């Protein structure tokens, strides 16, 4: 079994789920095959698993709001954990990542490298130990998307506010010099 891991935010995940697709801005799918698995990390927690069910394709449709990810592959989600059930990437889980990719395991995630054959089934077993909320997501995806979109807007507003405050303090210090 080929297992890869990706890290996304809640909104990006919701868009992947709604469209049953994963996208990147690079053509990385040459070695991806039907039946491969993609595990999703959200906020450094194992959150979902999907199976590759189609061939790679290119699309000009804009799905995500944080970039143009035209290289895509079709997915079928099999396991989704609610936020309170997600598995933190620490302790035993982090050790599994290190076993698979070494201390710089973040590079393995960013580059969507396959997890080692020994580690992949252990990670799948870990997520399967938790309650599957796939039906909940299917039934409530509109509300979930609305909620994560609102959270994202609030976060963006807070970032803009803190940037404005920092800029103001910086300008005051410059004026006092």
C-alpha positions as a printed Julia matrix, in Angstrom:
177×3 Matrix{Float64}:
   0.0    0.0     0.0
   1.34   3.46   -0.92
   0.47   6.04    1.71
   1.3    9.72    1.39
   0.59  12.52    3.84
  -0.42  16.1     3.16
  -0.96  19.06    5.47
  -3.88  21.41    4.79
  -6.1   23.78    6.75
  -9.78  23.18    7.57
 -11.04  25.17    4.6
  -8.72  23.46    2.11
  -9.79  20.1     3.5
 -13.48  20.94    3.16
 -12.92  21.89   -0.51
 -11.06  18.6    -1.11
 -13.92  16.7     0.5
 -16.71  18.51   -1.37
 -15.0   17.97   -4.72
 -13.48  14.56   -3.86
 -10.19  15.78   -5.29
  -6.68  16.8    -4.21
  -4.74  19.45   -6.09
  -1.25  20.9    -6.28
   0.47  23.55   -8.35
   3.16  21.04   -9.4
   2.82  17.86  -11.43
   3.6   15.38   -8.65
   1.15  12.63   -9.56
   3.25  10.61  -12.03
   3.91   7.86   -9.48
   0.45   7.96   -7.88
  -1.83   5.03   -8.68
  -5.43   4.05   -8.1
  -5.61   2.47   -4.67
  -2.9    4.67   -3.13
  -3.9    6.42    0.08
  -3.6   10.06    1.09
  -3.69  10.95    4.79
  -4.64  14.51    5.7
  -3.08  16.48    8.55
  -4.98  19.51    9.78
  -3.26  21.68   12.4
  -0.61  18.98   12.91
  -3.2   16.29   13.64
  -4.14  13.21   11.62
  -7.63  14.0    10.39
  -8.65  11.89    7.39
  -7.73   9.25    4.82
  -8.79   9.08    1.19
  -8.1    6.61   -1.59
  -6.92   7.63   -5.05
  -9.71   6.55   -7.42
  -8.8    8.27  -10.68
  -6.01   9.23  -13.01
  -4.19  12.57  -12.62
  -5.71  15.41  -14.61
  -5.33  19.14  -15.18
  -8.2   21.55  -14.6
  -8.57  25.31  -14.97
 -11.43  25.4   -12.44
 -10.53  27.45   -9.38
 -11.52  25.5    -6.26
  -9.27  26.77   -3.49
  -8.85  30.4    -2.45
  -5.18  30.16   -1.51
  -3.7   29.33   -4.89
  -4.26  27.82   -8.3
  -3.84  24.06   -7.96
  -4.56  22.81  -11.45
  -2.82  19.4   -11.16
  -5.43  17.14   -9.57
  -6.34  13.61   -8.69
  -9.73  12.13   -7.77
 -10.23  10.8    -4.24
 -12.74   8.8    -2.27
 -12.69   9.53    1.45
 -12.9    6.51    3.74
 -12.18   7.94    7.19
 -12.65  11.42    8.67
 -12.16  12.39   12.29
 -14.01  15.24   13.99
 -11.71  17.87   15.51
 -12.0   16.42   19.0
 -10.99  12.92   17.77
  -7.98  13.9    15.68
  -4.59  12.37   16.41
  -1.76  14.8    17.27
   1.56  14.34   15.48
   3.56  13.83   18.65
   5.07  10.97   20.6
   4.48   7.62   18.89
   3.04   9.19   15.72
   5.98  11.57   15.33
   8.33   8.61   15.89
   6.61   6.79   13.02
   7.14   9.81   10.74
  10.81   9.93   11.76
  11.14   6.17   11.14
   9.75   6.67    7.66
  11.48   9.9     6.57
  14.09  10.79    9.21
  14.26  13.79   11.55
  13.31  16.18    8.74
  10.01  14.38    8.21
   8.34  17.64    7.2
  10.11  17.33    3.85
   8.41  13.97    3.31
   5.04  15.58    3.97
   5.64  18.66    1.79
   6.93  16.54   -1.1
   4.21  13.87   -0.69
   6.79  11.09   -0.38
   5.4    7.63    0.32
   5.49   6.46    3.91
   7.64   3.36    4.41
   5.95  -0.03    3.94
   6.44  -0.81    7.64
   4.93   2.45    8.91
   1.95   2.84    6.54
  -0.25   0.06    8.02
   0.52   1.27   11.55
  -0.7    4.79   10.69
  -3.83   3.41    9.03
  -4.5    1.25   12.1
  -4.13   4.34   14.31
  -6.78   6.33   12.45
  -9.08   3.29   12.21
  -9.09   3.04   16.04
 -11.11   6.27   16.12
 -14.76   6.93   15.4
 -15.34   7.53   11.69
 -17.27  10.77   11.08
 -17.55  10.36    7.31
 -21.36  10.29    7.4
 -21.41  13.38    9.63
 -19.25  15.25    7.09
 -21.42  14.1     4.17
 -24.6   15.2     5.95
 -23.24  18.53    7.24
 -20.62  19.69    4.74
 -22.49  22.91    3.86
 -22.56  24.0     7.5
 -18.98  22.86    8.03
 -17.8   24.87    5.02
 -19.69  27.96    6.21
 -18.16  27.6     9.67
 -14.57  27.12    8.46
 -14.98  30.01    5.99
 -16.1   32.3     8.82
 -13.19  31.14   11.0
 -10.82  31.84    8.12
 -12.22  35.36    7.63
 -11.87  36.07   11.35
  -8.29  34.79   11.34
  -7.47  36.96    8.33
  -8.99  39.99   10.04
  -6.91  39.3    13.18
  -3.74  39.01   11.1
  -4.48  42.31    9.36
  -5.14  43.95   12.73
  -1.92  42.69   14.29
   0.03  43.73   11.18
  -1.47  47.22   11.38
  -0.57  47.5    15.1
   3.0   46.28   14.44
   3.37  48.72   11.53
   2.08  51.58   13.67
   4.52  50.74   16.51
   7.37  50.43   14.0
   6.54  53.83   12.46
   6.36  55.4    15.93
   9.82  54.03   16.77
  11.21  55.33   13.47
   9.74  58.78   14.12
  11.3   58.85   17.59
  14.8   58.16   16.26
